[in-house]
């Protein structure tokens, strides 16, 4: 694969017994186009060898630099959510269960994904591009003298749940000398499942499309991944194009949502689907999604079923059904008392135990 790590900088961390690094590294997207990504590597401070490695796929933040987790204050920390009472952050960042992973001698890596802190529009919810970033950061971490082994697992939440799902569906060349032992998907977001079910699919098929920032970002991120066949002119109104150009690189998801809602009220539609062009979009959603082939390692799905949030329960169970149909090894645990934003903290102990048993 050649040299992956571009640079590393040791940074402070609130995690005890840990050293943390902010890194920049070489990666590539679903079509093989070269990219760069940034991210974090957190390792026990004590010397070690052949350590277990786990790669975290974060949830929705943005489609540009305004949503870069590693650029936040004290980024090598436990997960901090935007919706928590007293929150001072505009995005969710940090890693759930980080202290316990370090206490048990794991190395934890956390990509920002391409486009978040590096050039270009982030390929939001293009599961396979995001998954490649979670694997290439493991290659990068092995170039640091921190005792990283060749076996690794992946876990992720929401957008990162779809990332984790795709991380066990990549090609042998993507893993190289690494062995992936399993993937834990917390409330996974898989576009090709979503467009087949009520919610995203019905919104895209309507004549009055709600000004939802997640949907807006899905379209922008997919167009960035497949520029040869897709154009934002197919799906955005002139007002939507203006908002995209003015905000894509600076506004995180929730702020973007407010901007879109106000524009919709005062200026009208921000999204309008060209029905003749939409088959190409469906093909692109499929090409970038998980569920393309039988996973090469077991999958654990953690379901937030207190109520339907950003990823409805039907999308999560739809992913499970698709993997079963492919003959994959998939199990799931329902968390009936958790919503989308409490699920990571509630389920991470199960994830760590489940992944640890796979090494």
C-alpha positions in Angstrom: 0.0 0.0 0.0 3.0 2.3 0.5 3.4 5.0 3.1 0.0 6.1 4.5 0.9 8.5 7.3 1.6 12.1 6.2 2.1 13.8 9.6 1.4 13.3 13.3 1.2 15.8 16.2 1.0 14.8 19.9 -1.9 16.5 21.6 -3.3 16.7 25.1 -6.0 14.4 26.2 -8.3 14.2 29.2 -8.1 10.4 29.1 -5.9 9.0 31.8 -3.0 6.7 31.0 -3.2 7.7 27.3 -1.2 9.4 24.6 -3.1 11.1 21.8 -2.0 12.1 18.3 -3.7 14.2 15.6 -2.7 12.8 12.3 -3.1 13.4 8.5 -2.9 10.4 6.2 -3.4 9.2 2.6 -6.6 7.5 1.7 -9.0 7.1 -1.4 -12.7 7.0 -2.2 -15.2 4.5 -3.5 -14.0 5.1 -7.0 -10.3 4.8 -6.1 -9.6 8.6 -6.3 -6.8 9.6 -4.0 -7.8 11.7 -1.0 -6.4 12.8 2.3 -8.0 12.5 5.7 -7.3 13.6 9.3 -8.1 11.9 12.5 -7.0 10.8 16.0 -4.9 8.0 17.3 -5.2 7.3 21.1 -2.9 4.7 22.7 -2.0 3.5 26.2 1.0 5.5 27.4 2.9 2.4 28.6 4.9 0.5 26.0 3.1 -2.4 24.4 3.1 -4.8 21.4 0.5 -6.4 19.2 -2.2 -4.4 20.7 -5.9 -4.7 19.7 -7.0 -1.8 17.5 -10.5 -0.5 17.1 -11.5 2.2 14.6 -14.4 4.5 15.4 -16.7 5.9 12.7 -18.4 9.1 13.9 -21.9 10.2 13.2 -23.2 13.1 11.2 -21.3 16.4 11.6 -21.2 18.3 8.3 -20.0 18.1 4.7 -17.0 20.4 5.2 -14.4 21.7 7.6 -17.0 23.2 9.9 -17.7 19.7 11.2 -14.2 18.3 11.8 -14.1 16.3 15.1 -10.3 16.4 15.5 -10.3 20.2 15.3 -12.7 20.5 18.3 -11.4 21.4 21.8 -9.9 18.3 23.6 -10.9 16.0 20.7 -9.5 12.8 22.3 -12.2 12.5 24.8 -15.4 10.6 25.6 -18.3 11.2 23.3 -19.9 14.7 23.8 -23.2 15.2 22.1 -24.7 18.4 20.6 -28.0 17.7 22.3 -26.7 17.2 25.8 -27.9 19.8 28.4 -25.3 22.4 28.8 -23.4 21.5 25.6 -20.9 24.0 24.3 -20.4 22.2 20.9 -22.2 22.4 17.6 -21.4 18.8 16.6 -21.1 15.4 18.3 -17.5 14.5 18.8 -15.3 12.2 20.9 -15.4 8.4 21.2 -17.8 6.5 23.4 -16.1 4.2 26.0 -12.7 5.6 25.2 -11.3 5.4 28.7 -12.2 1.7 29.1 -10.7 0.9 25.8 -7.4 2.5 26.9 -7.7 0.8 30.4 -7.9 -2.6 28.6 -4.9 -1.8 26.4 -6.6 -1.1 23.1 -5.4 1.4 20.6 -8.3 3.6 19.3 -8.3 5.4 16.0 -10.9 7.8 14.9 -11.0 9.2 11.3 -12.6 12.6 10.5 -13.4 11.2 7.0 -12.2 12.9 3.8 -13.5 16.4 3.3 -13.8 17.2 7.0 -10.5 19.1 7.5 -9.1 18.2 4.1 -10.0 19.4 0.6 -13.3 18.6 -1.1 -16.9 18.0 -0.2 -17.2 15.2 2.3 -18.9 12.2 0.8 -21.5 12.1 3.5 -23.2 8.6 3.9 -21.2 7.2 1.0 -20.6 4.2 3.2 -17.8 2.6 1.2 -15.7 5.8 1.1 -16.2 6.4 4.8 -15.3 2.8 5.5 -12.1 3.0 3.5 -11.1 5.9 5.7 -11.7 3.8 8.9 -9.3 1.1 7.4 -6.6 3.4 6.1 -6.3 5.1 9.4 -5.4 1.8 10.9 -2.6 1.4 8.4 -1.5 4.9 9.3 -1.5 4.1 13.0 0.8 1.1 12.4 3.4 3.5 11.1 3.6 5.1 14.6 5.7 3.3 17.2 2.8 2.5 19.5 2.5 -1.3 19.2 -0.5 -1.6 17.0 -1.3 -5.2 15.9 -2.6 -6.3 12.6 -6.1 -7.3 13.8 -8.7 -4.6 14.2 -12.4 -4.1 14.7 -14.7 -1.2 13.7 -17.6 0.4 15.5 -19.6 3.4 14.5 -22.8 5.3 15.1 -25.5 6.6 12.7 -23.5 7.7 9.6 -20.7 5.8 11.3 -22.9 2.8 11.7 -23.2 2.6 8.0 -19.5 3.1 7.8 -18.9 0.1 10.1 -21.3 -1.9 8.1 -19.3 -1.2 4.9 -16.0 -1.8 6.6 -16.5 -5.6 6.5 -17.5 -5.5 2.8 -14.3 -4.0 1.3 -11.8 -5.7 -1.1 -8.7 -7.7 0.1 -6.4 -4.9 -1.2 -8.1 -2.4 1.1 -7.2 -4.5 4.2 -3.7 -5.4 2.9 -1.9 -7.0 5.9 -4.7 -6.2 8.3 -7.4 -8.6 9.4 -10.8 -7.2 10.3 -12.4 -9.2 13.1 -15.8 -7.6 13.2 -18.0 -4.5 12.9 -20.4 -3.1 15.5 -23.0 -0.8 13.9 -24.9 1.5 16.2 -28.1 2.6 14.5 -26.6 2.2 11.0 -27.4 4.6 8.2 -27.3 2.8 4.9 -28.7 5.0 2.0 -29.8 2.2 -0.3 -31.9 0.7 2.5 -33.4 4.1 3.4 -34.5 5.0 -0.1 -36.5 1.8 -0.3 -38.5 2.5 2.9 -40.8 5.2 4.1 -38.9 8.4 5.2 -36.1 9.2 2.8 -37.6 7.5 -0.2 -41.0 9.1 0.2 -39.4 12.6 0.7 -37.3 12.3 -2.5 -40.4 11.2 -4.4 -42.5 14.2 -3.3 -43.2 17.5 -5.0 -42.7 19.4 -1.7 -39.4 18.2 -0.3 -38.8 19.3 3.3 -35.7 21.4 3.9 -33.9 18.7 5.9 -30.2 19.2 6.3 -29.4 15.4 6.4 -31.2 14.9 3.1 -29.5 18.0 1.6 -26.1 16.6 2.7 -26.8 13.1 1.4 -27.4 14.6 -2.1 -24.3 16.8 -1.9 -22.1 14.0 -0.6 -23.3 11.5 -3.2 -22.7 14.0 -6.0 -19.2 14.6 -4.7 -18.5 10.8 -4.9 -19.9 10.4 -8.4 -19.3 13.7 -10.3 -19.2 12.0 -13.7 -22.9 10.9 -13.6 -24.5 13.3 -11.0 -25.1 17.0 -10.8 -26.5 19.1 -8.1 -28.6 20.8 -10.8 -30.6 17.5 -10.8 -31.7 17.9 -7.2 -31.2 21.5 -6.0 -33.2 24.6 -6.9 -31.2 27.8 -7.6 -31.9 28.8 -4.0 -30.6 25.4 -2.8 -27.4 25.8 -5.0 -26.8 29.2 -3.5 -27.1 27.9 0.1 -24.8 25.0 -0.8 -22.1 27.2 -2.2 -22.3 29.7 0.7 -22.4 27.1 3.5 -21.1 23.7 2.6 -17.6 24.2 4.1 -18.5 26.2 7.2 -21.8 25.1 8.7 -22.3 22.0 10.7 -25.5 19.9 10.2 -27.8 21.6 12.7 -26.9 25.2 11.8 -27.3 24.2 8.1 -30.7 22.9 9.0 -31.8 26.2 10.4 -30.5 28.1 7.4 -32.4 25.7 5.1 -35.6 26.0 7.1 -35.6 29.8 7.0 -34.8 29.9 3.3 -37.6 27.4 2.6 -40.1 29.7 4.5 -39.0 32.9 2.8 -37.8 31.7 -0.7 -39.4 28.4 -1.4 -38.1 25.0 -2.3 -34.4 24.3 -1.9 -34.6 20.8 -3.3 -36.4 19.7 -6.5 -35.8 16.2 -8.0 -35.4 15.8 -11.8 -37.3 12.5 -12.1 -35.6 11.7 -15.4 -32.2 11.9 -13.8 -33.1 10.2 -10.6 -32.4 6.6 -11.7 -28.7 7.6 -11.9 -28.9 8.8 -8.3 -30.4 5.5 -7.1 -27.6 3.7 -8.8 -25.1 5.9 -7.0 -26.7 5.4 -3.6 -26.4 1.6 -4.2 -22.8 1.8 -5.4 -21.7 3.6 -2.3 -23.8 1.7 0.2 -23.2 -1.2 2.5 -25.1 -4.5 1.7 -23.3 -5.0 -1.6 -21.8 -8.3 -0.6 -21.6 -10.8 2.2 -19.5 -9.3 5.1 -16.0 -10.9 5.6 -16.4 -10.7 9.4 -19.3 -10.8 11.9 -21.6 -7.8 12.4 -23.4 -6.7 15.5 -26.2 -4.2 15.2 -27.3 -2.0 18.1 -30.8 -0.7 17.7 -32.2 2.5 19.3 -36.0 1.7 19.5 -37.3 4.1 22.1 -38.7 6.1 19.2 -37.9 6.6 15.6 -35.0 9.1 15.3 -32.8 10.1 12.4 -32.4 6.4 11.5 -35.8 4.8 11.9 -36.0 1.3 13.4 -37.2 0.0 10.0 -34.0 1.2 8.4 -31.9 -0.6 11.0 -33.9 -3.9 10.7 -33.9 -3.5 6.9 -30.1 -3.5 7.0 -30.1 -6.7 9.2 -32.5 -8.4 6.7 -30.3 -7.5 3.8 -27.2 -9.0 5.5 -29.1 -12.1 6.4 -30.2 -12.5 2.7 -26.5 -12.3 1.8 -25.6 -15.1 4.2 -23.8 -12.8 6.6 -23.1 -13.4 10.2 -25.2 -10.7 11.8 -26.7 -10.4 15.3 -28.5 -7.6 17.0 -29.4 -6.1 20.4 -32.4 -3.9 20.9 -32.1 -1.0 23.3 -35.8 -0.1 24.0 -34.9 2.7 26.5 -32.5 4.5 24.3 -32.9 7.1 21.6 -30.5 7.9 18.9 -28.3 10.1 21.0 -28.1 7.9 24.2 -27.4 4.7 22.3 -23.6 4.9 21.9 -23.0 5.3 25.6 -25.5 2.6 26.5 -24.2 0.0 24.1 -20.4 0.6 24.0 -19.7 -1.9 26.8 -21.4 -4.6 24.8 -19.5 -3.5 21.7 -16.1 -3.7 23.5 -16.9 -7.1 24.9 -18.2 -8.5 21.6 -15.3 -7.1 19.6 -12.7 -8.2 22.1 -13.9 -11.8 21.9 -13.3 -11.8 18.1 -9.5 -11.2 18.4 
